[in-house]
Amino acid sequence: MKVTVVVDNSVPPSARLPFLAEHGLALLLEDGSTRILFDTGQTGIVVHNLGLLGIHPSSLDAIVISHGHYDHTGGLMAILQHAGKALPVYGHEDIFQTRVSVAGKRRSIGIPFPRPLLTELGAAWRLSKQPVEVMPGLWFSGQVPRTTAYEMGDPKLLTFASDGKGSEDPILDDGSLFRIGDRGLQVIGGCAHAGLINTVRFGLGLTGASRLHAWLGGTHLGPAGPLQRSASLDALEALAPELIAANHCTGFAMMAALQHRFGERFIPATVGTVIHL
C-alpha cells in the first residue's frame, strides 16, 4: 500500500511541487487500483494538492473520516463537489455532534457542513461504532476503548447535549485505520484523541497481530500534558515499531522527542511525503 500525505500543517522546503499547507490532515491510500482518502483537511486545498499529485476526486473509491473536527472534515464538501458521484463515507455515527473549543476565543470546531447538504452532494454514509472493513485487509476501528490511565481528554474541547448543556467532549468518535502487513500491525491515525496507546492496543487485539510495525498520522501528543507525553512515549518505545511517521497534532516539540527516541525509525510526515507499507 502507498500512503501519500495530501494535507498537513507543513510543507517541507524541499518540496518539488507548489503544495499548500494548513492546520489539518488528509492522507491518500492507494492499493492496486483502489484509492481511499483518509480525512479531508480543513479547506478545499485538499483538491489543489491532489491535483498536483495527478489525482482527481472522481477517481476516489471511498472517504474515511477519523472524527468530526473541522480540520479533518472541512475539505469534504469540495471533494464531493469535484468527485461528481456518490462516494462511501466511513466514520463513527457520532461525527456530527455539536463541538466547541474554549481554548482562547470560543469557536465551533465540528463538521462545518450540515449532513443533508453532504448527502445531496453524494456522501453515502457508512457510519458505525463497530469496526468496519473498508477494503480487504483494511479496517476502520470504530470506537476505541479507553483503557490507559494516562491518556486523558482535553477539558477545553466541549460537546453539547440536545438541552444545550455543555460538557467535556470525550471524542468517542475518534477512530483510526488498521492494516496487517508482513511485519505486523500498521495504524493510520487522524488525531488519536482516543489515545495513541489505546488505539494501538485495540488494533493489536482486533486484528490478532503480535506486534506494531508502523504508526502514520497525528498523535495528539502536542496538546497533551507532560505526564501523558512521557507515559505514551515510554509505552510506544516498548512496542518497538519500525516506523513512526507523525504529523499534524504532534507538534514540533514532540516531533523532536520522537526523533530522539526512535532515530531513523521516525520521519516527519509533511505534505508530499510518500510511504510504502
N, C-alpha and C positions, 0 to 999 in steps of 0.2 A: 504493500500500500504506500502511496505517495501522499504526504501531507504538506500543503503549502500555506504559509501564514499570509492571509489576504489583508487582514486589518489587525493592527496592534498600536500601542501608544507611540512607537518609534519606528523610523526608517533609518537604516544604517547609512553612514556617509558613503559606503562602498556600493550602494545600490546602483545598478546599471539602468534602471527604468525610473521614470518620474512618479513613483508611488506617493500616495498621501497617507498620513498617519492621523490618528485621533485616539482619544481615550475610549477604547473598545476592543472587541475581539471578533475575528471571523477566520475560520480555517477551512480550506478546501481539501477534501479527502477524495482520492482517485484510486480505484481498484479495478483494473481492467477497463471496461467501458463505463463503469458506474462512477458517478460524481455526486458527492454529498457535501452540502455546505453546513458547517457546524457554527452556528451563531452568525450574525449579520453586521456586527459593528454598531456604531451609534447613528450614522447617517448614510446617505447614498454613495459615499466614497467607495463602498464595497463594490459597486458596479464599475466604477472607474478602475480600481485596482484589478478586478477580474478581467476587464478588457485588456489591460496591459499584459496580462498573462495569456491572452488569447482565448479566454473563456467567456461565453455568452450565457446569461442566466437561463436561457431556454434549453441549454444542454444539461442542466442540473436534473438529477433524479429525485432528490429529496432535500429537505432542510431539517436540521435538528436544532432546537433551542435549549440551551443549557439551563436557563432560568429567566424569569420575567423582569429583567432590568433593562433600561433603555440602551445601555452601552453594548448590549448583546442582541437587541431586537430592533434598534432604530433604523436599520437598513432593510428590514423585512418588506416594507411596502415597496421600496424601489426594486428589490429583487423580483417580487411578484409581478410588478408592472412590466418589467423588461422581459420576464420569462414568457408572459402571454399565454400561460397554460396552467392547468391545475397541478399543484405540487404537494405531495405529502409533507406535512409539517409535524415532526415528532417533538414531544416535550411532556412535562408534568401537567396534570389537569388544573393545577393552581397558578399557572403562569400569569393569569390576568388579574391577580389581586391588586388592590389599590396600595401603592407604596410611596413612602415619603422618606427623604433624608433630612435630618435636622443637624447635620454636620455643617456648621457655618450657616449660610442662608437656607431656610426651609424650602424644599423643592420636591417636585414629583420625580420619581425615578423608575416608575413602572413602564410597561409597554406603551409607547406613545400613540398607538392607534387602536380604535375600537375593534373588537373581534369581528363584528358583522362586515366592516369595511375590508378587512383582510380576507375574510371568507369570500366576499364578492370578487376580489382580485385573484382568487384561485387557491387560497390556502385550504388544503384538505387535511383537517386536523386529525392527528393520531396521538391524543393526549392520554397519559396513563400514569398512575403512581407505581405501577409494577414494571419490572424490566421488559423491554420490547426489543426484538431483533429487527434492526433497521435494514440490514442486508446480511447474507450468510456470513456468520462469524463476527459480526459487529453488533454490539448490544448497547442500547440506551439504558442507563442504570435504573431509571425511575427514582423513587425516593430512597435516599441513602440513610441508613440508620446512624444515629449519633451515639457512639459508644465510648469515645475517649473522654477523659475528664478535663483535658486541657484545650480542646478545640471548642472555643466559645463563640457566641454570637456577637453582634455589634449593636449596642444599645442606641446608636444614632440612626439606625435603619428601622423604620416603623411600618406597620401594616394596619389596616382599618377594617373593623367588622361592619356588618350591614347597619348597625345602630350608630355608626360614626365614631365609636370608641377606638382609640389608637393603642397599640402595644408594640413591644419589640418584635420585629419580624424574624422568625426562625428560618425563613427562606427554605422551607421544606421542599420547594420545587427544584432546588439545586440538583442537577444531575450531570453525569459525565458519560463518555463512551468507553466501552470495554472491548478489547480485541485480544485474542490469544495468538501470539506469534511463535516462531520456532524457539525463542529464548525466554518465553514467559508472557505475563500479562502486560499489555500496553494500555495505558489510561490516557484519554484525551479529555481534558477538563476545561470548563469555562472560567469559573471563578473559585470553585471549591469552597463555597460558603458552608457546605456540609462538613468541611474539614478534609484536608489533604490526606491524612492517615485514615480517617473514617472511610473515605472514598476508596483508597487502595485496598483496605482490608475487606470492604464489601465486594469489590471486584474479584479479589482472590477467592473469596468464599463462593460467589455466584458462578464463576467460571471453572472453579476447581484447579486453577493454576497454582503451581508450587512456589513461584517467585515473581517478583516485579521486574520486568525488563525495562520499561520506559514510562515516563510521565511527560506529556506535552500539554502546554497551555497555562492558564492562570492558576495561581496557588493561593491567593488571598493572604499571603504572609506579610505583604506590605502594610496593611492596616492592622494586623494582629499585634497584641501586646508582647512584651519580651519573654514572658513565661511560655506562651503558646509557640512563639517562634523557636525558642530553644528546644522545647519538647518535641515539636514537629520535625525539626531538623535531625534531632537525635534518632527519632523513630524511622525517618526516611533513610538515614545513613545505615541503620541496622538492616533495612530491606535490601541494601546493596544493588540499586538499579544500575543498569549500564548506560542509561541516557536520561538526563533531565533537561528538557527544552522548555524553559519557563518564560513567561511574558506577562503583559497586561497588568494585573493587580499584584504582581510580585514585588515591584518597586526596585529601584537601583540598589538600595542597601542590602536587600535580601538576595538580589542577583549576585552581589559581591560575596555574600555569605555562602551561597550555593557554589559559586566558583571556588571558594576557599575549601569547602568540604569535599567537592566532587571532582575538582580539577578538570581534566579533559573530557570527563563524562558529562559536563554541563555546557550548554550553549544558550545564549540569549536568543529567543525565537522572535526576532523583529520581522517587520513586513518584508516579504520576499523570501524568507528562509524556507528551504525545502528539506524535508526529512523523509527518508525512505525506511519504512518499517518492514 
